[in-house]
Amino acid sequence: MTSWYRHAVVYQADVRMFHDSDGDGWGDVRGLTRRLDYLRGLGATAVWLLPFYASPFRDGGYDVADHLAVDPRLGDLADVARMLEAADDLGLHVLLDLVCQHTSDQHRWFQEARSSRKSPYRDYYVWSDEPVETGVEPMFPDVEDGVWTWDEEAQQFYRHSFYSFEPDLALDNPRVRDELWRIMTFWLRMGVSGFRVDAVPHMVERARAADPSDGGQWLVREMRQVADRHGRDAVLLGEVDVEPQEYADYFGTRDTGDGDGMTMLLDFYLNNHLFLALARDDARPLVDALHRHPQPPRHGAYAQWLRNHDELDLEQLTDVERDDVLKAFARTEREQAYGRGIRRRLAPMLDGDVRRIALAHAVLFSLPGPPVLRYGDEIGMGDDLSLPEREAVRTPMQWTDGPNAGFSTAPADRLVAPVISEGPFGHRRVNAYEQMVQPDSLLTKVGQMIRARLGLRETGTVTPEPVDVRLASGGSAHPVLALRYAHEGSWVLMLANLADEDLEVALGVDTADAPFVDVLADQPYGQVGGATATVDGQRRPVARLAAHGYRWLRPRDRHGVCEAT
């Protein structure tokens, strides 16, 4: 039986920014609950919620002050219980962010730890009398000079891989790991379907300090064991930005082969090469990346996305490749972040061109593994570069063209973040309600892609095979991504034209399967298979693709109807 997550479509929502139910200017759990029907109507089958725990919110909630409490501005545990019940009624799985590499410096553990060297919480964190070299570099070099900060009350330095107000937890301490298992168990018992696990390589680094065997991956296996106690389908979705050859370590397949580590990995490698392909109008970087991609374990998967709540980190590219992406999408330093990435939303990167934005989503849904949608990207929301760092992409959801974009009834100066109200991405031009009734809107197109994808059993079951495509007139068709998924006698061919020009391409598939029909297309094209072209002595069916167009094709069966999905 195939696990639910292999066929999932995940919607990433920030509770603070989604919908305010009580008019205090902050989105909240009750507001999210009221909007769950929107997610289900879009076609999402799971929702990943950014941290809503008690927090000073200096880092979007990733500075957790209490893992077992809801921030009072966002609701309480009863609200979460009701939200989980509503999600279950709609068939939506809920994933929470598990942030256990660090805490806020306002967390009770840290406050007690700094009070005395004899505190039972002192060794919950990493301390030193002098800064020492650990090989850990600051994640935000534009903001933090190093990873050690002096604490006057503690009279020692504490280590922080991220911000100085986020001290690293000492996961080499078994008592800290017991706290982690307690947190996981609490939320799994509440009814969540799993976790997106933050900063996994940093957690493993601390595990190595306790026991260097298997590089510290024993910690990941222990996390998996805790999750499995609550059902084999409880998910651990790991944030693991490493080289592809290291993926097996985090899946737990290096020795066992079957996988006893993370259930899914966020696929930074393909994400980087997707944007390189978009920057160059050339599908080859993405195809080459797929060829180098390790196979996930039998019950594992990669999760794919376009943009998320952080910067678009481009560290998996070479310097030349990174420069190409920056030249295409973030020419100025104001648009860049930390010397390695881009702090822009998808729509502004693609100049607000609905064709290009839809094409990028079509590519996303063509890739192997569950797609993850960032809230607001389905309507083409913009960014606010006047906000610092990653806050530029963290603005309220734009529901309507009314006051505060329908996000909140509070005065504008009380909002958790400013609504984007001016320019081409302002809420009067870009909002969900208006796009719901427009047959050619981005929201409509993305919804059609989601529902079509959910009807394709092959995409969550097997790895695609890149298909050779040539121009019908001769020559290579480098701008066209062509991926074929085949499973148990049925198959689907997914085409995407990255170029801003119409193309006719000859497909490297068996003409015996022709004619083909569209399961999904950016516009009406008609069936494929009537016209052919001869390439390298072979007769190939010809397909037309509009500029930035996409088509998902199936062969007709012998009765003249499309194969059942």
Secondary structure, 3 states (H helix, E strand, C coil): CCCHHHHCCEEEECHHHHCCCCCCCCCCHHHHHHCHHHHHHHCCCEEEECCCEECCCCCCCCCCCEEEEECCCCCCHHHHHHHHHHHHHCCCEEEEEECCCECCCCCHHHHHHHHCCCCCCHHHECEECCCCCCCCCCCCCCCCCCCEEEECCCCEEEECCCCCCCCEECCCCHHHHHHHHHHHHHHHHHCCCEEEECCHHHHHHHHHHHCCHHHHCHHHHHHHHHHHCCCCCCEEEECCCCCHHHHHHHHCCCCCCCCCCCCEEECHHHHHHHHHHHHHCCCHHHHHHHHCCCCCCCCCEEEEECCCCCCEECCCCCHHHHHHHHHHHCCCHHHEECCCEECCCHHHHCCCCHHHHHHHHHHHHHCCCCEEEECCCCCCCCCCCCCCHHHHHCCCCCCCCCHHHHCCCCCHHHCCCCCCCCCCCCCCCCCHHHHHCCCCCHHHHHHHHHHHHHCCCCCCCCCCEECCEEECCCCECCCEEEEEEEECCEEEEEEEECCCCCEEEEECCCHHHCCEEEEEECCCCCCECCCEEEECCEEEEEEEECCCCEEEEEEECCCCCECCC
